[in-house]
C-alpha cells in the first residue's frame, strides 16, 4: 500500500513503521502538493488538521475519489475542513464535536510512540547499575524531586542533556548506552505526564516510576522493594502498543 504522510513534519518513525508492515510511505511535499499526489498516486493519505484548509490539498483529494483519507485532529486545533471521504483521527481524547457525520476514531497514544515490535532491549552493565536512574533533560520544575532523590541515600545515576547540579550526574549517553543504563536500573523515574518517556523505558527493558508533586522518598523506596524486582512491561508494549500496531489498525479501519 502507498501512503502519503502529512500528519506532521516528523515522518521518519512512520516511514519505519510502514516499511515494517510492508508498505511504502512518502512525506507530502507541502510546496508542491498536487505534484506529490499525482506523482506518488497514494492509496491512503494521512493529513494534519491544519492542512485541510489548504485549497491544493482539497483539490488533490477531490481528484482521487477512491483515496482513503485520515485527518488527525489535535486537542488545540482550530476548526478545519473535512473531505467527504475522510476519517477523523483523534489522538488525545474522543470529542463529540469533531465533525458532523462521518467516522471518528480515537487513537490513544498515537502521538507518543515511535517504537517498533522489533525494538531491541538494553543489556545489564555493572557500571550503569543503580537503584534509581533519570534521563534528562534537566527541568527546573523537577528540581525538588531530583534533590530529594539524590539526597535519599539510594544509588542514583542521572544522565541526559543539560548540566545537572548533582554529583550523581554522569553526562549524556548515546541511545544504545541509554538503553543499557535503563535496563541496569531497578527503577527509572519520569515526570508526571511524560508518556513518551514511559514507553521508551519499557521498550528498553526498564521499569518506570512516575514522580509527581506529593511523592515521598518513602513511597519511592517502597516501590523499589516491590516493583523494582518484577518483570518489565516490555513484552506487553511491543506486542500491542507500538507505532506499527497503530498504523496497522488505522489502515484496517480506513479499508
Helices and strands as residue ranges (DSSP letters): E 2-6, H 12-21, E 24-27, H 33-40, E 44-48, G 49-53, H 55-63, E 68-72, E 86-90, E 104-106, G 126-128, E 130-135, G 140-142, H 143-150, E 156-159, H 175-184, E 185-191, H 195-203, E 208-211, H 217-226, G 227-229, H 234-240, H 243-254
